[in-house]
Amino acid sequence: MSIDLSCYVDASTVDVDATLMSLSKAHPEIFSRKFLLSTAGEVNSIHKEIALEYGLHAKSYFLATLNDNNSPGLVLQVANLIKKTFDEGKIIVLHGNEHLM
């Protein structure tokens, strides 16, 4: 089962990577094996358009990918954790192009 959360952020890649490192260290029970976090990348025109559909002027994006097929029930918890870590007004978390509330 492939589950990816696409995360668009209104912050630089350097700032996003630093926050992701802190998130991983604060929650090793989730981000050591159950979910993997990519490094941040700069958004391209398609990413910008997707984020703008949800009212966000994204500068960076990253993925949170399910790595443990026994943990799909954690998707909403992980999405909420990511949103709280980045300040909900500066991030959009999508699964299959659907906004996760």
Secondary structure, DSSP 8 states (H G I E B T S, - for coil): ---EEEEEESS-HHHHHHHHHHHHHH-HHHHTTTEEE---EE--HHHHHHHHHTT---SEEEEEEE--TT-GGGHHHHHHHHHHHH-GGGEEEEETTEE--
